[in-house]
Amino acid sequence: MGQPTTERTLSTEFAAFAAGLRPEHIPAPVREAALWHVVDSIGVCIAGANPREESGMVAHRLAAKWAAPSGATVLGTGASVRPEMAALVNGALAQALEMDDKHGSSLARPGSTVTPAVLAVAQAAGLSLADAITAVTVGYEVMIRLGFVAGERFLERGYHTSSLLGAFGTVAAIGSLIRATPAHITDGLGIAGTFAAGIQEATRTGSTSKILHGGWGAHSGIVALDLAQAGITGPVTVFEGKFGFFSCFLTPITGLLDYDTAGDGLGSRWYLPETAYKPYPCCQLLHAFIEAGKQIRAEMERDGVSLDAIEAIHCQLAEPGLTLVTEPKDRKRAPQHPHEARFSLPYGVATTLVHGDVDVESFRLERLGDPVVRRICALVTASVDPESDYPQHCPAKLQVKAGGKAYYRHVPHHPGSPEAALTRSDVLDKFARNTGWLFGANARAVGAALAETPESAPADALFRRIAAEATRHKVAQAV
């Protein structure tokens, strides 16, 4: 039954919320938003599974090695593995190209942690899409609210919220999905504190271990709840305790930890719909700069000013994000690996000015050595924006000096944020771009069909649709 407790803590509040929430308790617009985030997450997983991507090669190897006769699907491979392993691989695929969703001020990325875990367990257990949507909603709310406690302080320390907070959101989500007891969910949350991990050094070196953060949050949350149900207990004070999660990762703590916002309004105040879809396959800090770069490029073209005339480029953004995307300077100005480029502000700005847009192709290895992009990268400098409201938004201030003129744009709201939201049509366009390699010209229609799946259907209906459409495209190619 889990360890009995009468102590009220944040973990017991989350556990009661997860165990007690039912589909009818969630407003229809929130449930609809949850389903669309599921569809988006499926699309970014499939993008990461593209055999042209390094992540896709890894996923296919692991799917073959971990194959199980029944279980859950590794998206983009068609292979079946144990659900906790599917969550690990799919979560990594979701973060592989940096297109998983992200909530603003909490810095939480539930789409690459909570969603892969819920889909894997729901598929393996034969549960309904309604149950999965409820569980996804629980996981988003818990993960986002935990992000409010510390704000940007994890990033300042070099930690990454996907694996730090993801396991907690996953425990709550899976607890809701399988109707675990509040005591077991509380224990699972305590155990997840032991599993918490995730360092950002990979963003400075171009190594790919960072993509595991989403997968680890998804995987370890499932395992934590399994352990709790088997009899392992976890500290009920995992969040507030002297040697609890926040104290251990943030000491010495500057300012107050916001536990009140984390617990307020559970079941009545919903943060999931505020979560941003990411339109570009790179760090969200670059997205407003891409928009600014597109606007400046268009203005330069109207003025007849060529790229050769660019003399200097200056960017302003907030810390700790500035350091994340500009240091070490020599690596960020000349990235050698696609993953390194996805966290390079100079590369993001330069490739936008040269090519007019940013997509998956922008980060192909063969594109990184473009001599025109490299020249413009070397002109990019950056400083702190004292007016930024980061992490609520990721604003951009971009100035380009060219042809004796100074071009300037301030983009206050990053694309995908509530003030610059992507429409459902935009989400389907993104899904089509991400999955065209698997579904061909029918990719957008596949995304629309997934979004129209009735909640009464089993969660496996999503995977059956994906498998059927992938087979159809493969047969069409062979003809």
N, C-alpha and C positions, 0 to 999 in steps of 0.2 A: 504493500500500500504506500510505500515511501515513508520518510520519517514524519511523525506527527508534529505539528507546530501551531501555536496560537499567535506567534509573533507576526506582525504585519510589516512587510517590507515591500520594496518595489518588485521583487521576484514573486512574492505571493499575490500581489495585485495583478501582475501580468499572467500568472498561472490561472487565477480565477477568471480573468477576461477570456483567455484562450479556451478554457474548459467549458465556459458557459455560453459562448457566442454561437448563434445559430443563423442560418441563411436569412431568415425573416427579420433578424435584428439589424441587418445591414441595408442602408438605403439603396434603392435601385441604381442611382447614378454612381455610387461607390462600387457596387458589384460590376457594373458595366466597365468602369475604369479599370478594375482589377483584371477582367477578361482581356481588355485591350493590352494591358501590360504583359499578360501572359503571352499573347500573340507576338508582341514586340520581342520578348525574351526568346521565344522559339526562333524567331528570325535571326537574332544576333548569334544564337548558338549555331545555327546552320551556316551562317557566314564564317564563323570561326572554324567550322568543320570542313570548309572548302579544301580539297587536296592540294590546291596551290599555296595554301597558308601553312606555315610551320606548325601551327596548332592543329590543323587538320590532319597532317601526317602523324602527329603524336596521338591524336584521338583514334585514328584507325588502328594504330599499333596496339594501344591499350584495350580497345574494344575487342580485338582479336585475342589478346592475352587473357582478358578477364571474362570472356564470353560465358554466359550461363543459359541453360535451356529456357528458362523463364525468368522474368524480372522486369527491367525497365530499359527503355531505348536510349542509346547514345545517339543524339540527334545528328543527322547528316551522314550517319554510317549504316543505319538500319540494324545494327547489332544490338543484342540484348545482354545486359549484365545485371548483377545484383543492384538493387535500388540505391544503396549508399554509394556504390561505385559510379553509377550513372549520374548521381548528383555531383560527385567530384568532377567527372569529366565534363558534363554539360555546364556546370558552373564555371569551369576554366574556359570553356569555349565561349561562354557569354562575355567574359572579360577580355578574351584574346585580342579583339580588335578595338577595344575601348568604346563600344557602342551600347553597353548595358545602361539601363535607366539610373537616375540619381536624384535624390531629394536634396533640395537646396541647402538650407541652414544646418541640417543634421549631417550632411555629407554621406548619408547612407545610400547603399547601392543594392536594394533588395532584389532586383530583377535577376541578378547573377548569383544570388545565394538562396533566398527564400523560394523563389519560383522553381529552379531546377530540383530542389529537394521535394517540394510538394508534388510536382508532376511525376517524379520517379516513384514516390511511395503510393500516390493515388493510382498510377497505372498498374503497378505490381499488385496492389491490393484490390483492384477492381472497383474502386470508389467512384462516385459521381463527380461530374464537373462542378456541380453546386457545392459539394464538400470541398473540392479543390479551391474554388474561388473564395469560399469562406476562410480556408486556411491561409491562402495567399494574403488576404486582407489582414488577418491577425498578424502574420509575419511582418508585413510592411509596417503596420502600426507600431509594433514592439521595436523593431530595428530603428525606425525613424526616431521614436521617442528616446531611445537610448543615446542616439546621436545628439540630441538636445542637451544631454547632461554635460558633455565636455565641449561641444562646439568644435572649433578648429584645432583644439589643443593636441589631439592625437596626431594630426598632420604636422604640427610644429615639431613634434618629437620624432617624426619619421615613420610613424605607424600608419597602417591602412585600415579603414573602417570595415572593409568587406569581410576580412577574416576576423577582425576584433569583435565586431558587433554581429556579423552574419550568423554565427552559431546560435546566438541568443534568439534572434528572429526566427531561425529555423526550428529550434526547440519548441517555441510557442506555436509556430505554424503546424508542425507535425503533431504536436500534442492536441491541437484543435482537430486536425484531420482524422486521427485515429481514436478520438474521444478518450484520451488519457485522463487520469485523475489529476486534480490540482496539485496533489502532493507529488506525484511523479513528475509533473511539469516543473514544479519548483526545484526538485532535485536535479532534473535535467539542466535547468538554467545554472544551477550551482556547478555542475560538472562542466558545462560549456565554458565557465570561467577558467577552468584548468586548461582547456584546449585553446584558449584565445592566443592568437599570434598574428604576424603579418608586418613585415618591414618594407619600406619603400626604396631601398638601395637599388633595386633593379631598374628604377626609373632613371638612375644616374649612369647606368652602365649598358643599357640595351639588352640585358638578359631577360629571359621570359618567365622567370619564376613568379613574377607579380600576377600573372594570369591565374595562378593557382589560388589566389586569395578568395575569389568567388567560390571556387570549387571546394576549398577547405571549409569555408563557412557553411556551405550546404551539407557537406559530408559529415563534418564533426557534430553538427546539430542533430542529425539523425542518430549517430552513434551515441551521443550523450543521452538522448531519450531512451534508446535501447538499454543502455547501462542502468539508467534510473529504474526502468521497469524490471530489470533483472535483480535489483537490490542495492546498487551503489547509491549512496546518498551524497548530496551536495550542500554547501553552506547556504542557509536561507538568507544570509547577509552578503551574498556574493557581490552585490553592487555597493552597499553602504559600508561594509566592514572595514576595519583598520587595515587588514591585509586582503581586502577585496579587490575586485577588478579595477575600479577607477583609481584607488589609492596606489595600487602596485604599478600601474602603467603611467600615472601622471604625477607622482610625488617627485619633487616638491610642487604642490598644486598652487597655481596662481589664480586668484579669484575664487568664486564660489562655484560649486557643482550644482547644476539646475535639476535637482531631483523632482521638484514640484511640477514643472511642465511635463516631465516624462510620465507622470502618473495621472495628470489632470484630464478629465473628459474621456476616459476610456469608454468606448461604446457610444459616444455622442459626438465627439470631435474627431473627424477623419482626415488624416494627412495624406493618405495614398493618392487621391486625385491631384495633389500638388506636385507629385513626382514627375521629373522632366524626362521626356524621351530625348535621346541624344542623336542629332542628325548626322554628326560627323564622326568618323572612326579614329578619334584621338582624344586626348585629355580635355575635359570640359572647360578648363581654363583657356583653351585656345579658341573655343567656338565663337565668342563675340569678336575676337580678333579676325577670324575668318570672314565674318559678316562685314566688319569694318574694311578689311582688305578688298573684298569684292566691290564695295561701294567706291573706294578710292581708285581702284583699277578702272572702273567704269568712267569716273570723272577724268582720270588721266587720258583715257582713250578719246573722250569728247574734246579734250584740250589738245589732242595730237601730241601728247608727251609720251615718249617711249620708255620702256623699261631700262634702256641704257642710260637714261637721264637721271635715274635714281641716285641720289648722293648720300642720303642718310635716312634711317628709319628709327623711330623711338616709340616704345611701348610703355604704358603705365598700367600696373596691376598690383593687387595687394599681396602682402606676405601672409602665410608661408607659401602661397602658390607661386610667387615670383621665383623663389629659389628652386622650387620643384621643376619649373620649365625653362630655366635659364642657366643652371649650373650642373656640372662644370661647364664653363663657357665654351671651351674648345670642342667638347663633345656635342653640345647643343647646337653649335654653329655648323658642325659638319657631322651629323649623325651617320653611323655606319650600319645600323640595324633598324628594320622597320619599327620595332618596339621603342627604340631610342627616339626615332623621329616623331612618334606619337606623343611624346612628352617634350618636344622641342618647340618653344615659341618662335625662334628664328625660322625654323623650317616651315612651321604652319603658316606664318605670315608670307614668307618668300614663295612657297609653292602656290599660295592663293594669288599673289600678284602676278606670277608667271602664267599660271594655267587657268585662272578665273574661278576655280572651285576646288573643293577637296572631297575625295571619295576614297574607297578602298584602294583603287589603283594608285593614288597619290603616295602610298606607303610601300609600294612594291620595291624590292631591293634594287632593281634596275633603275628606278626613278631617283634614288637618293643621290646619285652622282651627277645629276644634271648640272652642267657648269654654270648655267644662268641662275638656277636656284642657289647654287653654292655661293656665287658672287653676291647675291642679294642677302643671303643668310649672314654673311660677314659684315653687313652694314647695320644689322639690328642691334640696338642697345635697349636697355630696360631700366626702369626705376619704380619706386613705390608710388602707388596712387593713394594719397591720404584721404580721398573722398570715397573710396570704394566701400560698398556695403557687403563685401565678401564675409561669410560664406552664403548669405541669403541669395546673392547673385554672383556671377562671375563676369563683371563688366570689363569693357576694353576701352582704352584711350590709345589711339594709333595716329602717329604723324609720319608722313612720308614727304621728304624734301626731294623735289625733282624738277628739272628744267627751270630753276629760279623761282619755283612756287612751293608753298607749304600746304599739303593736303592733310586735313584732320577729320577724324571721325571719333565720336564718343558713342559706343553702343552700351547702354546701361543694363540691359537684360539679355543674358545669354539665350540663344535659340533653344526652345523647348521648355523654358521656365514659364510659370503661369502667365506672365505679362507678354511673353512671345511664344505662346504655346504652338505646338505642332497640331494640325488638324488630323482627324481620322484618315483623311485622304493622304496626308503627308506620311502618316505611319504606314499605310499600305504601300506607298511609293518606296519607303525605306525597306519594308519587308521584301518587295520585289527586287530591289537592288541586292539585298543580302542573300536571297535564295534563288536567284535566277540560274545559278550554276546547277542547282538540283532539280528545279521545276521548269526551267525554260521560260518561254513566253507566257505561260500560264501562272507564273509566280504570284502576281498581284491578286489574281482570282483565288488562289489557294489561301492567301492571307485573309481575304474577305470571308471565305467559307469558314475558316477557323473561328473568326470573330462572330459568326452567326450560329455557331454550335449551341444547341439548347442546353441549358443547365441540367436538364433531366438525363442527358446522355452520360455514359461513362467517360471519365477523363481519357480513357484509352481511345475514344473516338478521334481525338486530336491526332494521335499517333497513327491510327489506321488511315486517316485522310492523308497524312504526310507520306506514309509508305506507298499508298496507292498512286499518288500524284508523282512521286519520284520514279516509280516503276513505269508509269505511263510515259514520262519524258524519256526514260532510258530506252524503252521500246521504240519510241518515235525517232530517236537518234540512230538506232540500229537499222531502221528501214531505209 
